[in-house]
Amino acid sequence: MNNIKKNISKYWDYQLDNLLDQELFNQTIKFHQSGVYKRKNCDVFPYSRELLTWLKNNEFSDNIPNHFSSELKLEVKAKKFQNSHRDFLGDPMSKKDFDSIIYNSFGRDFDSGSKRYPSAGALYPIVPLIYILENNAIEGLSNLRGCYVFDTYALSLKKIKEWSTEEFNDFLSVLNTSNKQIYSNFAIGYAIDLKKAIIKYKQRGYRHALIEIGLMAQALREVLVSEKKGLGEFCWSGFDDNALTYLSGLNPRLIPISLIQWFGYKMKGK
Ligand SMILES: Cc1cc2nc3c(=O)[nH]c(=O)nc-3n(C[C@H](O)[C@H](O)[C@H](O)COP(=O)(O)O)c2cc1C
């Protein structure tokens, strides 16, 4: 280990509050909150008929300015990429596969301190929350259900939230899985530590945070493919933001969950 600092998460925010621009922090919270979904109060739906027609013509297409002066052809064969997958097996996952997925996607290289995905200023303001939604979801283990954070130095998952039956039902309802209870026993929640995101780069730090979520989600997607175990994932933004963050044991004002990504063994033939 060269320039590795120890895990300072126990007291890292003591100094931060003195350095933070509180006005900017409030603005960032407000801006973030302007995009949240709230139960029974979402101004996106219903989509108009005109919009639905437009969507039909524009999904799976690129926006290409048509004022190009020449064209260079690529000598490649079109291939099938691993795309999103929505049907997962409920069978327990092997501990080896689970550990490998979490470490390879979100872990650190102990020599450099780096992770698989880049982060502006090496601050890593996005906390990947690991949801295990079934007590026996990993072979040989029990009592697993809960929301965990990954300690990349201790190489352990720390459970930050357990649910009573009533709370769990509430949690599922704010995940908004409509007709399904859950898609998989496993999901990641990407939570933005807003203070950490903006302290150095100000407004631009919020942009960096959203970029980092994208990089992390893609890191997980690529890792699942590379494991060659028939694993898949899909991203999900149809949740009730503040309720979900609260029911994950976190403060929605300070560290809002901004994307969910389900993953697991793919159901064959789906
Ligand atoms: C930020 C983000 C949010 C998404 N939210 C949802 C969602 O709420 N529900 C859903 O079914 N799919 C969601 N998706 C998945 C997209 O629908 C999917 O990627 C798209 O249809 C393209 O399909 P493919 O990934 O299989 O190529 C989301 C994807 C991203 C990147």
The ligand as a Gaussian input file, in Angstrom:
#p B3LYP/6-31G(d) Opt

LIG

0 1
 C      -30.769000       5.796000     -15.859000
 C      -31.609000       4.628000     -16.330000
 C      -32.860000       4.406000     -15.784000
 C      -33.645000       3.324000     -16.203000
 N      -34.867000       3.121000     -15.607000
 C      -35.629000       2.062000     -15.983000
 C      -36.887000       1.815000     -15.347000
 O      -37.306000       2.536000     -14.439000
 N      -37.618000       0.756000     -15.762000
 C      -37.159000      -0.086000     -16.735000
 O      -37.859000      -1.038000     -17.065000
 N      -35.967000       0.113000     -17.339000
 C      -35.187000       1.165000     -16.987000
 N      -33.962000       1.362000     -17.581000
 C      -33.485000       0.422000     -18.600000
 C      -33.752000       0.915000     -20.029000
 O      -35.123000       0.844000     -20.294000
 C      -32.956000       0.051000     -21.037000
 O      -31.588000       0.245000     -20.823000
 C      -33.334000       0.437000     -22.463000
 O      -34.623000       0.015000     -22.730000
 C      -32.390000      -0.163000     -23.522000
 O      -32.428000      -1.548000     -23.447000
 P      -31.096000      -2.390000     -23.308000
 O      -30.385000      -1.879000     -22.050000
 O      -31.551000      -3.804000     -23.163000
 O      -30.294000      -2.129000     -24.528000
 C      -33.168000       2.447000     -17.194000
 C      -31.890000       2.667000     -17.747000
 C      -31.107000       3.742000     -17.315000
 C      -29.716000       3.944000     -17.880000

